[in-house]
């Protein structure tokens, strides 16, 4: 988790929180809009792969 968070340039807690919210079905694209451009790209890529 720490390595992924570093790659996305976010705090590990934020990644953990997003993962929890996604599992609970409350993750929204609104959070992606607030992320850094590098993080946005990785998040959108992961969602595309999960679809």
KEGU-950913 format. One record per atom (N, C-alpha, C): residue number from 1; atom name; x, y, z. Coordinates in nm, 3 decimals. Each point is the difference from the previous one (the first is absolute). Layout:
BEGIN
NUM  CA  X  Y  Z
...
//
This chain:
BEGIN
1  N  0.082  -0.119  0.000
1  CA  -0.082  0.119  0.000
1  C  0.087  0.126  0.000
2  N  0.106  -0.004  0.080
2  CA  0.088  0.118  0.009
2  C  0.065  0.031  -0.135
3  N  0.046  -0.103  -0.070
3  CA  0.063  0.020  -0.129
3  C  -0.096  0.057  -0.104
4  N  -0.122  -0.048  0.001
4  CA  -0.102  0.050  -0.094
4  C  -0.030  0.146  0.031
5  N  -0.016  0.032  0.128
5  CA  -0.027  0.138  0.040
5  C  0.113  0.092  -0.042
6  N  0.123  -0.044  0.017
6  CA  0.115  0.080  -0.042
6  C  -0.002  0.021  -0.151
7  N  -0.034  -0.105  -0.074
7  CA  -0.007  0.010  -0.146
7  C  -0.106  0.101  -0.043
8  N  -0.109  0.005  0.075
8  CA  -0.109  0.094  -0.032
8  C  0.022  0.138  0.061
9  N  0.106  0.012  0.080
9  CA  0.031  0.126  0.067
9  C  -0.113  0.044  0.093
10  N  -0.052  -0.098  0.077
10  CA  -0.103  0.028  0.100
10  C  0.038  -0.069  0.130
11  N  -0.062  0.041  0.109
11  CA  0.025  -0.062  0.130
11  C  -0.063  -0.138  0.002
12  N  0.065  -0.101  0.058
12  CA  -0.055  -0.135  0.005
12  C  -0.140  -0.006  0.062
13  N  -0.028  0.086  0.097
13  CA  -0.132  0.002  0.061
13  C  -0.107  0.033  -0.104
14  N  0.030  0.093  -0.091
14  CA  -0.098  0.039  -0.102
14  C  -0.031  -0.118  -0.092
15  N  0.101  -0.073  -0.040
15  CA  -0.020  -0.116  -0.085
15  C  -0.083  -0.105  0.073
16  N  0.029  -0.021  0.126
16  CA  -0.076  -0.095  0.080
16  C  -0.145  0.043  0.011
17  N  -0.021  0.128  0.021
17  CA  -0.137  0.053  0.011
17  C  -0.075  -0.016  -0.132
18  N  0.065  0.031  -0.112
18  CA  -0.065  -0.015  -0.130
18  C  -0.037  -0.146  -0.025
19  N  0.090  -0.089  0.034
19  CA  -0.026  -0.143  -0.019
19  C  -0.122  -0.043  0.081
20  N  -0.007  0.043  0.124
20  CA  -0.113  -0.033  0.087
20  C  -0.130  0.058  -0.058
21  N  0.003  0.126  -0.041
21  CA  -0.119  0.062  -0.057
21  C  -0.043  -0.069  -0.129
22  N  0.096  -0.040  -0.081
22  CA  -0.032  -0.070  -0.125
22  C  -0.071  -0.132  0.031
23  N  0.054  -0.074  0.096
23  CA  -0.062  -0.127  0.038
23  C  -0.141  0.019  0.055
24  N  -0.022  0.111  0.068
24  CA  -0.132  0.029  0.057
24  C  -0.093  0.065  -0.101
25  N  0.051  0.029  -0.119
25  CA  -0.083  0.059  -0.105
25  C  -0.022  0.149  0.015
26  N  0.084  0.066  0.078
26  CA  -0.019  0.144  0.017
26  C  0.113  0.082  -0.062
27  N  0.089  -0.066  -0.073
27  CA  0.107  0.071  -0.070
27  C  -0.062  0.079  -0.114
28  N  0.034  0.125  -0.012
28  CA  -0.055  0.083  -0.107
28  C  0.111  0.063  -0.082
29  N  -0.031  0.033  -0.122
29  CA  0.097  0.064  -0.088
29  C  0.038  0.138  0.052
30  N  -0.080  0.054  0.089
30  CA  0.031  0.130  0.059
30  C  0.137  -0.004  0.066
31  N  0.034  -0.111  0.063
31  CA  0.129  -0.014  0.066
31  C  0.113  -0.005  -0.103
32  N  -0.026  -0.061  -0.114
32  CA  0.102  -0.008  -0.104
32  C  0.033  0.140  -0.050
33  N  -0.100  0.085  -0.012
33  CA  0.022  0.136  -0.047
33  C  0.092  0.078  0.092
34  N  0.001  -0.034  0.129
34  CA  0.085  0.070  0.097
34  C  0.142  -0.055  0.004
35  N  0.023  -0.115  -0.058
35  CA  0.131  -0.065  0.005
35  C  0.099  0.069  -0.094
36  N  0.128  -0.026  0.023
36  CA  0.102  0.055  -0.089
36  C  -0.017  -0.063  -0.139
37  N  0.055  0.061  -0.101
37  CA  -0.018  -0.051  -0.137
37  C  0.056  -0.142  -0.015
38  N  0.113  -0.028  0.065
38  CA  0.058  -0.134  -0.007
38  C  -0.092  -0.101  0.069
39  N  -0.054  0.038  0.114
39  CA  -0.091  -0.088  0.073
39  C  -0.128  -0.023  -0.080
40  N  -0.053  0.107  -0.062
40  CA  -0.121  -0.013  -0.081
40  C  0.020  -0.104  -0.110
41  N  0.112  0.010  -0.069
41  CA  0.028  -0.091  -0.109
41  C  0.003  -0.145  0.048
42  N  0.068  -0.025  0.111
42  CA  0.010  -0.135  0.055
42  C  -0.136  -0.052  0.046
43  N  -0.078  0.085  0.066
43  CA  -0.131  -0.040  0.050
43  C  -0.093  -0.034  -0.116
44  N  -0.004  0.084  -0.100
44  CA  -0.087  -0.023  -0.115
44  C  0.044  -0.127  -0.076
45  N  0.130  -0.020  -0.010
45  CA  0.053  -0.119  -0.067
45  C  -0.043  -0.127  0.076
46  N  0.010  0.005  0.132
46  CA  -0.038  -0.114  0.082
46  C  -0.150  -0.028  -0.011
47  N  -0.082  0.105  0.001
47  CA  -0.145  -0.020  -0.013
47  C  -0.033  -0.061  -0.135
48  N  0.070  0.042  -0.105
48  CA  -0.023  -0.054  -0.133
48  C  0.034  -0.149  -0.003
49  N  0.107  -0.038  0.067
49  CA  0.040  -0.140  0.005
49  C  -0.097  -0.083  0.083
50  N  -0.059  0.058  0.102
50  CA  -0.094  -0.070  0.086
50  C  -0.138  -0.015  -0.063
51  N  -0.030  0.080  -0.101
51  CA  -0.135  -0.003  -0.061
51  C  -0.024  -0.124  -0.081
//
